[in-house]
Amino acid sequence: MADGTAKFIQVRDVIIIGAGPSGLGVAARLSEQMPAANFTDDEHKRFHWIKQYRDSKTNAKKNGKGKQRKGSIAPPVPELDLLALDGFGTSWMQRWQGMFKTFDISHLRSPMFFHIDPAERDSLLCYAYEKGRDDELRELHGCVGKELSKYQRKKKEKLGRQQQNIPTIDERDRKDYFVPSTPLFFSHCDCVASRYHLSDDIISQESVEDICYSHVLEYSDDHKIFTVKTNKGIHYAKIVVLAIGGNPPQIPCSLTHEEMEGATHAMHIKTFPPLYVQKKIAHKAQTNVLVVGGGLTSAQIADLAVRRRASKVWLIMRGPLKIKHFDIGLEWVGKFRNIEHAQFWNSESADDRCQKIMGARNGGSITPYYKKIVEKHIATGRLNMLLHTTIDTKKWDPVSKTWTVSLSGEQTELPPIDHIYFATGVTTDFEALPCVQSMCRDHPIETCGGFPCITEKMTWRNDVPLFVAGRFAALQLGPGAHNLIGARIGADRIAWSIQEIMGTEENSDQDKWSQDKFNYLTGRGSRFDALANNAISA
């Protein structure tokens, strides 16, 4: 949108901070007029409802004897002036692609309906068959079987008839429970970006240092805008979407600058293994690698270390080994996830929602597929896995470039370790993000469990159009906020709100959306609730 009020500065309509799945999801959804439903199968009914709602806005004025004038379909969404800022590259999903390549990951963990395309729920599946690449799909065994509702499962449990690990996904949904290959997934993302003309030209490689929301003299005395400061300059926008993956990764124990040579956080891996370890392997010297963590990334790193010819790999985790297809339970993924989300949204407090998020995710886990890989390496003697174990002491020798490590657990001593990898994830502490310090000071909001208590329309506050997507939107999106499905659902809700603010869904002299309509259009309510406030024409 062109803005004629700006005198000396360029003011963007929307700035998206982050060019990962959440950022691309928001950009794509802002360009889509008829989004697919996220929660229900009755796509056509939802399309009809959206069209009817839009038409009712354009036909609000009555003509003659109280009858509404016949009008046309709602106008297309105007093109927004978008800018995406990302510190890791100049193209969509660049950091993701780099990490998948570094870890040599062949397939995603997410099922086929976890993607960022707003137009079609089965878009990724359709794309695979359209391109003749269905051979790149891998089935998730053990997911699909007799489907039971939560009530039915509890009833069987009371009667003592409930089997352990019984599948909860109906046979008719088997096609959904495959995982795409990494090349297929990224090709699909490129296809979505191309369809909506989201070229790399709208992405600038800049690290955001600060965000302010205030009056800017060169723009207007009446309206506040965002000032986004980066390592390369300053940008201005009416709306900002914060779509980042989490806090900067940190090794959970303090290391000196000298010790950093011998340890790496998984998110910081650039060369695997390090050059000095590669030289030892090339000279056929004994090499030992220690991997710390209980999630899927730790298993992937351990597998990669074995395949890159490390002599011995030690995988330690502080708790038990958890095996799950996804990092959230199937009850949050399959057909009956509507029930789980309904209970989540009906929670009375942020504390209740936070507890549900933690319970649903329940720490790190690995997939059945990687469990078999880990067991195979253990059987060959190349990998040793120690549960309920942590590092007790460690000492780095810069001369031999090895660690002396002692453990707290059943096994306390290790041979000299050449390198330690910490696959310990990232923390969730919104207030610690450097780029939101000014926002927290000037426009304070509450937090819970490290998550910001944003509004139902995904904004920082009702009077501050800073939208939050991805992990940090979990108190509104639920446990899936961290995943691709959270990126898509969050993008849908954010886009509806942005279109409302920018006036693309209604004229300025028309009534504001009711909360009931907003809830239904974003997949959280029913058409019948929205009918309560719908005007009845004579």
QUIDA-V542781 format. One line per field, one symbol per residue. psi: psi as a letter, one per 40 degrees, with the letter a starting at -180 (. if undefined). burial: + if it has 24 or more other ideal C-beta (glycine too) atoms within 12 Angstrom, else -. Layout:
psi=???
burial=???
//
This chain:
psi=hihedhdeihhidhhhhhfadddddddddeehdgiiiddiegdddddddddddddddefdhihbfeiihhaiiiiihihigihhhheeaeihfdddddddddefhdiidiidegaehedhdfddddddddeffeeeihighedhahhhidddddddddefehiifhiehideedddfiiiiddddddddddddddefgiedehhgihhdihihihhdeciedhiihhhhaeeahiiidihhhgieaihiiheihiidddddeihideehdhhiiddddddddefihhhhhhhieaddddddddddddefidhhhhiieaihhhidieiideedadeeddddddddehdiddddddddddddfaiiiiddddddddddddeeehhhhifhihdiihhhedefiihhiihadhdiiihhdihhhgeaiiggdeehdeeddddddgiiiihfeiigiideeididehfhihiadeededdadedeiddddddddddddddddddefeeiideiiiiidddddddeeeaiddddddehhhi.
burial=+---------+++++++++++++++++++++++++++++------+--++-++++++-+--------------+--+--++++++++++-+++++++-++-++-+++++++++++++++++++++-++-------+++-+--++--++-+--+-------------+++---+-++++++++-++++++++++--+-+---+++-+-++++++--+--+----+++++++---++++++++++++++-+-+----------++++++++--+++--+--++-----++++++++++++++++++++++-+++++++++--++++++++++++++++++-++--++----+--++-++--++-+++++++++-++--++---+++++--+++--+-+----+++++-+------+-+++++++++++++-++-+-++-+++--+-+-+++++++++++++++--+++++++++++++++++++++++++++++++++++++++-+++------+---+++++++++-+--+--------
//
